[in-house]
Amino acid sequence: MALGTEFKKFIARGNVIDLAVGVVIGAAFSGIVTQLTEAVLMPLIGWIFGDIDFSNWFILLGEIPEGYAGSVTNYAELKEAGVAMIGYGALITAAINFLIVAFALFMLVRGVNRVTEEMQRKQMETEDSSTNPEVPTDPQLDVLKKILAALREEKSDVSSTSN
């Protein structure tokens, strides 16, 4: 099979398109989480704990160069000056971002699962999904339910005539 044909076949598969959509949505969601963390949560945490700015939490490893005129507590300025440091404040911010994303995804999956379970329950209770606007139409399931009902009716007729 030619590479172009194989690639087209690969791209045409639905799960590849779904994955691409998920990546794009994830990238957009990342911007929202970053803004939520930097503009809302971090200032709130700073206010609660006494105006803490995690971005300037670091361990100084190297010497500050002679002639450095910037702040000795500003991580970004020290980094720009080439000072060796461990910026653990950025790690704290990344961990908070991760927890926000994980919690948001948990809530999303939890909500979707509840809706899906409710739909499945309603679908099982409905004999013909095309007559119930609250249930997604599933013609195959409707046919199977009718066959099952007919088999049960036939079985009850057979057992009542044999008694």
Secondary structure, 3 states (H helix, E strand, C coil): CCHHHHHHHHHHCHHHHHHHHHHHHHHHHHHHHHHHHHHHHHHHHHHHCCCCCHHHCCEECCCCCCCCCCCCCCHHHHHHCCCCEECHHHHHHHHHHHHHHHHHHHHHHHHHHHHHHHHHHHHHHCCCHHHCCCCCCCHHHHHHHHHHHHHHHHHHHHHHHHC
